Amino acid sequence: MSQILAIVTLTKDRVGGGAPIFAVDQEDDLQRMAFSLEKILDANAHDLKNGTIILVKHS
């Protein structure tokens, strides 16, 4: 089973749920934040190609 640990997005008004949401203003910040969190959380970053990246822990 997999678990979404965090969401990094350019469009906060289009995402929701129980995972922490990190809203950023620019594409560069999106990538930087997601890949930093990927390392910190020991998770995998998945780019949804719509300005949103989810960080998932696969078991």
PyMOL Python script that loads the backbone (N, CA, C, O; Angstrom):
from pymol import cmd

cmd.read_pdbstr("""\
ATOM      1  N   MET A   1       0.847  -1.170   0.000  1.00  0.00           N
ATOM      2  CA  MET A   1       0.000   0.000   0.000  1.00  0.00           C
ATOM      3  C   MET A   1       0.894   1.235   0.000  1.00  0.00           C
ATOM      4  O   MET A   1       1.953   1.235   0.627  1.00  0.00           O
ATOM      5  N   SER A   2       0.475   2.284  -0.697  1.00  0.00           N
ATOM      6  CA  SER A   2       1.217   3.538  -0.777  1.00  0.00           C
ATOM      7  C   SER A   2       0.480   4.627  -0.020  1.00  0.00           C
ATOM      8  O   SER A   2      -0.738   4.571   0.151  1.00  0.00           O
ATOM      9  N   GLN A   3       1.243   5.626   0.434  1.00  0.00           N
ATOM     10  CA  GLN A   3       0.659   6.715   1.200  1.00  0.00           C
ATOM     11  C   GLN A   3       1.197   8.041   0.680  1.00  0.00           C
ATOM     12  O   GLN A   3       2.408   8.194   0.516  1.00  0.00           O
ATOM     13  N   ILE A   4       0.317   8.998   0.419  1.00  0.00           N
ATOM     14  CA  ILE A   4       0.740  10.337   0.023  1.00  0.00           C
ATOM     15  C   ILE A   4       1.164  11.076   1.287  1.00  0.00           C
ATOM     16  O   ILE A   4       0.363  11.267   2.202  1.00  0.00           O
ATOM     17  N   LEU A   5       2.428  11.488   1.330  1.00  0.00           N
ATOM     18  CA  LEU A   5       2.971  12.157   2.508  1.00  0.00           C
ATOM     19  C   LEU A   5       2.868  13.673   2.419  1.00  0.00           C
ATOM     20  O   LEU A   5       2.721  14.344   3.440  1.00  0.00           O
ATOM     21  N   ALA A   6       2.942  14.220   1.206  1.00  0.00           N
ATOM     22  CA  ALA A   6       2.897  15.672   1.034  1.00  0.00           C
ATOM     23  C   ALA A   6       2.537  16.001  -0.413  1.00  0.00           C
ATOM     24  O   ALA A   6       2.681  15.174  -1.314  1.00  0.00           O
ATOM     25  N   ILE A   7       2.067  17.228  -0.607  1.00  0.00           N
ATOM     26  CA  ILE A   7       1.735  17.741  -1.931  1.00  0.00           C
ATOM     27  C   ILE A   7       2.409  19.095  -2.077  1.00  0.00           C
ATOM     28  O   ILE A   7       2.318  19.942  -1.188  1.00  0.00           O
ATOM     29  N   VAL A   8       3.088  19.297  -3.208  1.00  0.00           N
ATOM     30  CA  VAL A   8       3.683  20.594  -3.520  1.00  0.00           C
ATOM     31  C   VAL A   8       2.986  21.086  -4.784  1.00  0.00           C
ATOM     32  O   VAL A   8       2.901  20.357  -5.772  1.00  0.00           O
ATOM     33  N   THR A   9       2.491  22.315  -4.754  1.00  0.00           N
ATOM     34  CA  THR A   9       1.677  22.773  -5.871  1.00  0.00           C
ATOM     35  C   THR A   9       1.836  24.257  -6.168  1.00  0.00           C
ATOM     36  O   THR A   9       2.191  25.052  -5.298  1.00  0.00           O
ATOM     37  N   LEU A  10       1.565  24.605  -7.408  1.00  0.00           N
ATOM     38  CA  LEU A  10       1.492  26.000  -7.828  1.00  0.00           C
ATOM     39  C   LEU A  10       0.070  26.537  -7.679  1.00  0.00           C
ATOM     40  O   LEU A  10      -0.139  27.750  -7.670  1.00  0.00           O
ATOM     41  N   THR A  11      -0.902  25.639  -7.564  1.00  0.00           N
ATOM     42  CA  THR A  11      -2.315  26.024  -7.536  1.00  0.00           C
ATOM     43  C   THR A  11      -3.000  25.422  -6.304  1.00  0.00           C
ATOM     44  O   THR A  11      -3.663  24.389  -6.399  1.00  0.00           O
ATOM     45  N   LYS A  12      -2.837  26.063  -5.172  1.00  0.00           N
ATOM     46  CA  LYS A  12      -3.350  25.534  -3.906  1.00  0.00           C
ATOM     47  C   LYS A  12      -4.864  25.350  -3.917  1.00  0.00           C
ATOM     48  O   LYS A  12      -5.381  24.448  -3.258  1.00  0.00           O
ATOM     49  N   ASP A  13      -5.571  26.186  -4.648  1.00  0.00           N
ATOM     50  CA  ASP A  13      -7.029  26.107  -4.672  1.00  0.00           C
ATOM     51  C   ASP A  13      -7.544  24.877  -5.420  1.00  0.00           C
ATOM     52  O   ASP A  13      -8.744  24.603  -5.395  1.00  0.00           O
ATOM     53  N   ARG A  14      -6.658  24.131  -6.085  1.00  0.00           N
ATOM     54  CA  ARG A  14      -7.079  22.957  -6.848  1.00  0.00           C
ATOM     55  C   ARG A  14      -6.710  21.630  -6.188  1.00  0.00           C
ATOM     56  O   ARG A  14      -6.967  20.567  -6.754  1.00  0.00           O
ATOM     57  N   VAL A  15      -6.108  21.681  -4.993  1.00  0.00           N
ATOM     58  CA  VAL A  15      -5.746  20.452  -4.284  1.00  0.00           C
ATOM     59  C   VAL A  15      -6.323  20.492  -2.872  1.00  0.00           C
ATOM     60  O   VAL A  15      -6.592  21.557  -2.317  1.00  0.00           O
ATOM     61  N   GLY A  16      -6.502  19.306  -2.314  1.00  0.00           N
ATOM     62  CA  GLY A  16      -7.006  19.193  -0.962  1.00  0.00           C
ATOM     63  C   GLY A  16      -6.743  17.803  -0.436  1.00  0.00           C
ATOM     64  O   GLY A  16      -6.141  16.975  -1.119  1.00  0.00           O
ATOM     65  N   GLY A  17      -7.185  17.550   0.760  1.00  0.00           N
ATOM     66  CA  GLY A  17      -7.009  16.231   1.351  1.00  0.00           C
ATOM     67  C   GLY A  17      -6.302  16.306   2.681  1.00  0.00           C
ATOM     68  O   GLY A  17      -6.142  17.379   3.264  1.00  0.00           O
ATOM     69  N   GLY A  18      -5.880  15.141   3.155  1.00  0.00           N
ATOM     70  CA  GLY A  18      -5.295  15.047   4.478  1.00  0.00           C
ATOM     71  C   GLY A  18      -3.801  15.224   4.538  1.00  0.00           C
ATOM     72  O   GLY A  18      -3.249  15.337   5.632  1.00  0.00           O
ATOM     73  N   ALA A  19      -3.114  15.253   3.399  1.00  0.00           N
ATOM     74  CA  ALA A  19      -1.665  15.407   3.387  1.00  0.00           C
ATOM     75  C   ALA A  19      -1.300  16.891   3.480  1.00  0.00           C
ATOM     76  O   ALA A  19      -2.064  17.748   3.036  1.00  0.00           O
ATOM     77  N   PRO A  20      -0.138  17.192   4.055  1.00  0.00           N
ATOM     78  CA  PRO A  20       0.313  18.588   4.080  1.00  0.00           C
ATOM     79  C   PRO A  20       0.471  19.121   2.649  1.00  0.00           C
ATOM     80  O   PRO A  20       0.970  18.422   1.767  1.00  0.00           O
ATOM     81  N   ILE A  21       0.040  20.365   2.436  1.00  0.00           N
ATOM     82  CA  ILE A  21       0.116  20.998   1.123  1.00  0.00           C
ATOM     83  C   ILE A  21       1.082  22.174   1.209  1.00  0.00           C
ATOM     84  O   ILE A  21       0.926  23.056   2.054  1.00  0.00           O
ATOM     85  N   PHE A  22       2.073  22.178   0.336  1.00  0.00           N
ATOM     86  CA  PHE A  22       3.048  23.258   0.259  1.00  0.00           C
ATOM     87  C   PHE A  22       2.780  24.020  -1.032  1.00  0.00           C
ATOM     88  O   PHE A  22       2.971  23.482  -2.123  1.00  0.00           O
ATOM     89  N   ALA A  23       2.340  25.269  -0.914  1.00  0.00           N
ATOM     90  CA  ALA A  23       2.054  26.104  -2.079  1.00  0.00           C
ATOM     91  C   ALA A  23       3.279  26.961  -2.388  1.00  0.00           C
ATOM     92  O   ALA A  23       3.842  27.597  -1.497  1.00  0.00           O
ATOM     93  N   VAL A  24       3.681  26.972  -3.644  1.00  0.00           N
ATOM     94  CA  VAL A  24       4.822  27.771  -4.095  1.00  0.00           C
ATOM     95  C   VAL A  24       4.370  28.647  -5.260  1.00  0.00           C
ATOM     96  O   VAL A  24       3.301  28.438  -5.834  1.00  0.00           O
ATOM     97  N   ASP A  25       5.208  29.635  -5.599  1.00  0.00           N
ATOM     98  CA  ASP A  25       4.829  30.609  -6.622  1.00  0.00           C
ATOM     99  C   ASP A  25       5.414  30.343  -8.004  1.00  0.00           C
ATOM    100  O   ASP A  25       4.865  30.804  -9.004  1.00  0.00           O
ATOM    101  N   GLN A  26       6.517  29.608  -8.073  1.00  0.00           N
ATOM    102  CA  GLN A  26       7.203  29.427  -9.353  1.00  0.00           C
ATOM    103  C   GLN A  26       7.577  27.968  -9.571  1.00  0.00           C
ATOM    104  O   GLN A  26       7.726  27.197  -8.623  1.00  0.00           O
ATOM    105  N   GLU A  27       7.726  27.608 -10.838  1.00  0.00           N
ATOM    106  CA  GLU A  27       8.082  26.243 -11.221  1.00  0.00           C
ATOM    107  C   GLU A  27       9.408  25.813 -10.590  1.00  0.00           C
ATOM    108  O   GLU A  27       9.547  24.674 -10.145  1.00  0.00           O
ATOM    109  N   ASP A  28      10.383  26.729 -10.553  1.00  0.00           N
ATOM    110  CA  ASP A  28      11.680  26.398  -9.936  1.00  0.00           C
ATOM    111  C   ASP A  28      11.511  26.039  -8.469  1.00  0.00           C
ATOM    112  O   ASP A  28      12.127  25.092  -7.981  1.00  0.00           O
ATOM    113  N   ASP A  29      10.675  26.796  -7.767  1.00  0.00           N
ATOM    114  CA  ASP A  29      10.415  26.524  -6.354  1.00  0.00           C
ATOM    115  C   ASP A  29       9.679  25.205  -6.175  1.00  0.00           C
ATOM    116  O   ASP A  29       9.902  24.488  -5.199  1.00  0.00           O
ATOM    117  N   LEU A  30       8.807  24.889  -7.117  1.00  0.00           N
ATOM    118  CA  LEU A  30       8.061  23.623  -7.088  1.00  0.00           C
ATOM    119  C   LEU A  30       9.038  22.447  -7.096  1.00  0.00           C
ATOM    120  O   LEU A  30       8.947  21.547  -6.261  1.00  0.00           O
ATOM    121  N   GLN A  31       9.957  22.464  -8.034  1.00  0.00           N
ATOM    122  CA  GLN A  31      10.937  21.383  -8.156  1.00  0.00           C
ATOM    123  C   GLN A  31      11.858  21.320  -6.938  1.00  0.00           C
ATOM    124  O   GLN A  31      12.111  20.244  -6.396  1.00  0.00           O
ATOM    125  N   ARG A  32      12.347  22.464  -6.520  1.00  0.00           N
ATOM    126  CA  ARG A  32      13.290  22.509  -5.393  1.00  0.00           C
ATOM    127  C   ARG A  32      12.641  21.996  -4.105  1.00  0.00           C
ATOM    128  O   ARG A  32      13.235  21.195  -3.383  1.00  0.00           O
ATOM    129  N   MET A  33      11.428  22.457  -3.821  1.00  0.00           N
ATOM    130  CA  MET A  33      10.716  22.041  -2.606  1.00  0.00           C
ATOM    131  C   MET A  33      10.404  20.549  -2.649  1.00  0.00           C
ATOM    132  O   MET A  33      10.606  19.842  -1.662  1.00  0.00           O
ATOM    133  N   ALA A  34       9.914  20.071  -3.786  1.00  0.00           N
ATOM    134  CA  ALA A  34       9.532  18.665  -3.911  1.00  0.00           C
ATOM    135  C   ALA A  34      10.735  17.745  -3.724  1.00  0.00           C
ATOM    136  O   ALA A  34      10.644  16.738  -3.022  1.00  0.00           O
ATOM    137  N   PHE A  35      11.845  18.083  -4.340  1.00  0.00           N
ATOM    138  CA  PHE A  35      12.982  17.187  -4.250  1.00  0.00           C
ATOM    139  C   PHE A  35      13.689  17.275  -2.904  1.00  0.00           C
ATOM    140  O   PHE A  35      14.329  16.312  -2.482  1.00  0.00           O
ATOM    141  N   SER A  36      13.584  18.417  -2.222  1.00  0.00           N
ATOM    142  CA  SER A  36      14.082  18.492  -0.841  1.00  0.00           C
ATOM    143  C   SER A  36      13.228  17.618   0.071  1.00  0.00           C
ATOM    144  O   SER A  36      13.755  16.860   0.885  1.00  0.00           O
ATOM    145  N   LEU A  37      11.913  17.725  -0.068  1.00  0.00           N
ATOM    146  CA  LEU A  37      11.008  16.897   0.736  1.00  0.00           C
ATOM    147  C   LEU A  37      11.170  15.414   0.423  1.00  0.00           C
ATOM    148  O   LEU A  37      11.035  14.564   1.303  1.00  0.00           O
ATOM    149  N   GLU A  38      11.459  15.116  -0.830  1.00  0.00           N
ATOM    150  CA  GLU A  38      11.673  13.720  -1.227  1.00  0.00           C
ATOM    151  C   GLU A  38      12.797  13.106  -0.406  1.00  0.00           C
ATOM    152  O   GLU A  38      12.680  11.975   0.065  1.00  0.00           O
ATOM    153  N   LYS A  39      13.869  13.836  -0.236  1.00  0.00           N
ATOM    154  CA  LYS A  39      15.004  13.339   0.540  1.00  0.00           C
ATOM    155  C   LYS A  39      14.687  13.290   2.029  1.00  0.00           C
ATOM    156  O   LYS A  39      15.000  12.309   2.703  1.00  0.00           O
ATOM    157  N   ILE A  40      14.069  14.344   2.538  1.00  0.00           N
ATOM    158  CA  ILE A  40      13.757  14.424   3.969  1.00  0.00           C
ATOM    159  C   ILE A  40      12.793  13.320   4.392  1.00  0.00           C
ATOM    160  O   ILE A  40      12.983  12.691   5.433  1.00  0.00           O
ATOM    161  N   LEU A  41      11.762  13.085   3.586  1.00  0.00           N
ATOM    162  CA  LEU A  41      10.718  12.118   3.925  1.00  0.00           C
ATOM    163  C   LEU A  41      11.023  10.696   3.466  1.00  0.00           C
ATOM    164  O   LEU A  41      10.267   9.768   3.754  1.00  0.00           O
ATOM    165  N   ASP A  42      12.139  10.530   2.746  1.00  0.00           N
ATOM    166  CA  ASP A  42      12.488   9.229   2.169  1.00  0.00           C
ATOM    167  C   ASP A  42      11.311   8.702   1.346  1.00  0.00           C
ATOM    168  O   ASP A  42      10.842   7.580   1.537  1.00  0.00           O
ATOM    169  N   ALA A  43      10.854   9.551   0.427  1.00  0.00           N
ATOM    170  CA  ALA A  43       9.679   9.244  -0.391  1.00  0.00           C
ATOM    171  C   ALA A  43      10.037   9.393  -1.861  1.00  0.00           C
ATOM    172  O   ALA A  43      11.163   9.751  -2.206  1.00  0.00           O
ATOM    173  N   ASN A  44       9.069   9.116  -2.719  1.00  0.00           N
ATOM    174  CA  ASN A  44       9.229   9.280  -4.159  1.00  0.00           C
ATOM    175  C   ASN A  44       8.370  10.447  -4.619  1.00  0.00           C
ATOM    176  O   ASN A  44       7.203  10.553  -4.240  1.00  0.00           O
ATOM    177  N   ALA A  45       8.948  11.323  -5.437  1.00  0.00           N
ATOM    178  CA  ALA A  45       8.213  12.456  -5.989  1.00  0.00           C
ATOM    179  C   ALA A  45       7.623  12.054  -7.332  1.00  0.00           C
ATOM    180  O   ALA A  45       8.309  11.489  -8.182  1.00  0.00           O
ATOM    181  N   HIS A  46       6.342  12.354  -7.510  1.00  0.00           N
ATOM    182  CA  HIS A  46       5.642  12.049  -8.758  1.00  0.00           C
ATOM    183  C   HIS A  46       5.045  13.341  -9.299  1.00  0.00           C
ATOM    184  O   HIS A  46       4.162  13.933  -8.678  1.00  0.00           O
ATOM    185  N   ASP A  47       5.532  13.777 -10.463  1.00  0.00           N
ATOM    186  CA  ASP A  47       5.065  15.010 -11.086  1.00  0.00           C
ATOM    187  C   ASP A  47       3.784  14.715 -11.853  1.00  0.00           C
ATOM    188  O   ASP A  47       3.788  13.895 -12.771  1.00  0.00           O
ATOM    189  N   LEU A  48       2.703  15.365 -11.490  1.00  0.00           N
ATOM    190  CA  LEU A  48       1.422  15.149 -12.155  1.00  0.00           C
ATOM    191  C   LEU A  48       1.277  15.986 -13.421  1.00  0.00           C
ATOM    192  O   LEU A  48       0.252  15.913 -14.099  1.00  0.00           O
ATOM    193  N   LYS A  49       2.298  16.782 -13.746  1.00  0.00           N
ATOM    194  CA  LYS A  49       2.360  17.585 -14.969  1.00  0.00           C
ATOM    195  C   LYS A  49       1.276  18.658 -15.050  1.00  0.00           C
ATOM    196  O   LYS A  49       0.938  19.115 -16.141  1.00  0.00           O
ATOM    197  N   ASN A  50       0.738  19.056 -13.918  1.00  0.00           N
ATOM    198  CA  ASN A  50      -0.265  20.116 -13.895  1.00  0.00           C
ATOM    199  C   ASN A  50       0.080  21.165 -12.839  1.00  0.00           C
ATOM    200  O   ASN A  50      -0.800  21.855 -12.324  1.00  0.00           O
ATOM    201  N   GLY A  51       1.369  21.276 -12.524  1.00  0.00           N
ATOM    202  CA  GLY A  51       1.796  22.207 -11.492  1.00  0.00           C
ATOM    203  C   GLY A  51       1.726  21.622 -10.105  1.00  0.00           C
ATOM    204  O   GLY A  51       1.778  22.354  -9.116  1.00  0.00           O
ATOM    205  N   THR A  52       1.607  20.294 -10.016  1.00  0.00           N
ATOM    206  CA  THR A  52       1.514  19.615  -8.730  1.00  0.00           C
ATOM    207  C   THR A  52       2.434  18.399  -8.704  1.00  0.00           C
ATOM    208  O   THR A  52       2.493  17.628  -9.662  1.00  0.00           O
ATOM    209  N   ILE A  53       3.142  18.242  -7.605  1.00  0.00           N
ATOM    210  CA  ILE A  53       3.982  17.065  -7.375  1.00  0.00           C
ATOM    211  C   ILE A  53       3.522  16.447  -6.061  1.00  0.00           C
ATOM    212  O   ILE A  53       3.367  17.149  -5.062  1.00  0.00           O
ATOM    213  N   ILE A  54       3.305  15.135  -6.062  1.00  0.00           N
ATOM    214  CA  ILE A  54       2.944  14.442  -4.832  1.00  0.00           C
ATOM    215  C   ILE A  54       4.147  13.635  -4.359  1.00  0.00           C
ATOM    216  O   ILE A  54       4.911  13.106  -5.167  1.00  0.00           O
ATOM    217  N   LEU A  55       4.304  13.547  -3.057  1.00  0.00           N
ATOM    218  CA  LEU A  55       5.373  12.749  -2.462  1.00  0.00           C
ATOM    219  C   LEU A  55       4.732  11.522  -1.837  1.00  0.00           C
ATOM    220  O   LEU A  55       3.884  11.625  -0.951  1.00  0.00           O
ATOM    221  N   VAL A  56       5.151  10.371  -2.314  1.00  0.00           N
ATOM    222  CA  VAL A  56       4.503   9.104  -1.960  1.00  0.00           C
ATOM    223  C   VAL A  56       5.506   8.165  -1.316  1.00  0.00           C
ATOM    224  O   VAL A  56       6.635   8.025  -1.787  1.00  0.00           O
ATOM    225  N   LYS A  57       5.086   7.525  -0.235  1.00  0.00           N
ATOM    226  CA  LYS A  57       5.866   6.459   0.402  1.00  0.00           C
ATOM    227  C   LYS A  57       5.277   5.140  -0.076  1.00  0.00           C
ATOM    228  O   LYS A  57       4.127   4.817   0.221  1.00  0.00           O
ATOM    229  N   HIS A  58       6.074   4.383  -0.817  1.00  0.00           N
ATOM    230  CA  HIS A  58       5.649   3.085  -1.313  1.00  0.00           C
ATOM    231  C   HIS A  58       6.127   2.006  -0.345  1.00  0.00           C
ATOM    232  O   HIS A  58       7.282   2.008   0.080  1.00  0.00           O
ATOM    233  N   SER A  59       5.231   1.092  -0.004  1.00  0.00           N
ATOM    234  CA  SER A  59       5.632   0.020   0.921  1.00  0.00           C
ATOM    235  C   SER A  59       5.732  -1.307   0.212  1.00  0.00           C
ATOM    236  O   SER A  59       6.056  -2.318   0.836  1.00  0.00           O
TER     237      SER A  59
END
""", "prot")
cmd.dss("prot")
cmd.show_as("cartoon", "prot")
cmd.util.cbc("prot")
cmd.orient("prot")
